[in-house]
Every structure is written in structure tokens, then in C-alpha cells.
Amino acid sequence: MKVIICEDNVVQLEYIQKTIENYAMMEGNGIEIILATTNPNEVIAYEKADCYFLDIDLNHEFTGLMLGDMIRKRDPLCNIIFVTTHAEMTYLTFMYKIAALDFIIKDHTGMLQQKVLAALKVAYEKYVQIGQQQAPSQIQIKANGYTRNIAIQDIYFLAASPKLHKIILHLENEHIEFYGRLKDFKEAHASMYQCHKAFIVNRQNIEFVDHKERIVYFKNGETCFASARLIRGLK
């Protein structure tokens, strides 16, 4: 699960970041902070995350509520958690219709840590549940003890691993090996197609198909083979 933190107080930002990192390291659950910043513009420009911790008063032209509203509009499934000293602003989250997961009041450090962890655990449970629902826009895999939801659009192809009962998932700049069977992913999405007994490709990310040599070229420069019979489905 990818996490973004936006907090204008550097001390608070580092404290929340450390709290989450320590928990992720102890649990080994794959929770990862991909951005911790005081600047909401960096959040807007960054790739989307699965969970956001946002301060409401950011000392910026964007408030945390405005930022949360923008995030919610582009991603209806993510978890948004507000952290603030202004308890009276809770009602504004309803006015913006952000559907925040939690609203944490910064009272004292000890309670802040407990509240951040409590909200983080609920967010992670929801993250796992979303993947288990097998939404057509993503698949869920378990690799190295971590649960990951992978967007279909990020998949280039899946390949049978030399290791027994394992598959290698090829993303743009990453390979993930995990236990599984290729046939379980044949119908994961309309764009997924088995072009060889050892390969399932994502049509969305194919650059070119050499039908004579039976080679599939992908946008990230990788290739895989297609069988004489199944390559017809790529025409």
C-alpha cells in the first residue's frame, strides 16, 4: 500500500513518517511512503497513492480540504485521513463530500502515534479488501509476504517462471515473482491475452507484433514469444 503525507509542520511531518515507517518495517506488510512533503503541489503532481495523510491548514493557497477534494475526484477508492489541530473543522469534510476515513486531532504526541497507527491499520484492511473484490481495473498478488494491488494498465505481461508454481509479473520498470498459475489470469481483464503457454500479454502495452518471427514487443522495450496458433489473436 502506497502512502503520501502532506503536512506543513516539518516536525509533525517527520514524526508521522517515522511512525508509519517503523510500523511497516515491524509488520513487513509492504506499506510504503512514496512522498512526504510540506507542499501540496507535489502531491497533485505525484502518481496516485492508496492512502493519504493530509493536514488541513497547510499555509498554502491549497488547504488540506481542497487537496483532499482533488484527490477524491481522481481516485474514489483511496483512503484520506485528515490530521489537524482544528477540531471545529471536522464538519467541513462533509461539506466537501470527501468521505474521509478518519479525522485525527493533534493533541499530544503519544495519542497522535496511536491514532495514526489505528487509521493506518483500517486503511490497509480496506486496501486488501479492494484487491480481493477483483475489480476489473486491477489484480491482487502476494509476493515476498506482501499483498499488492496492481493496476491492469501497469501490467506488460506475465511469464511462467523457471521456478515451480511461480509467475513473473513484468511492469514497466519492475519484475515481481510470486506463486500462482498463468491460467488464473487469462480472464483478469479484456485486454489480457494468452499468446503462448508461457506468456499472457496485456494488449494495451504492446508496441509491435512481429508475426513472422512470432515476437511481441512492448512499450518498455521487453519482448516475449507467441505460439504459431495463438499469435493470430494479436492481429
Summary of the structure (lengths in Angstrom):
residues: 235
radius of gyration: 21.0
end to end distance: 36.7
largest distance: 68.1
contacts: 718
relative contact order: 0.10
helix: 34%
strand: 31%
